[in-house]
């Protein structure tokens, strides 16, 4: 189920409120672990299926879980 940032993040330099929507599915392209997100500025779609890399801490936690089984 898609999730979104309820209020978004104000980007002062651009004068926009940025919000995102994601299906929260982890993907691996052979080099990076990422989730796809749609990026909106003031409610207008500006980037579809943007690859946002998963943080190192999340990747390490997932690796630990995978190695336990």
Buried (B, 14 or more C-beta within 10 A) or exposed (E): EEEEBEEBEEEEEEEBBBBBBBEEEEEEEEEEBBBBBBBBBEEEEEEEEBEEEBEEEEBEEEEEEEEEE
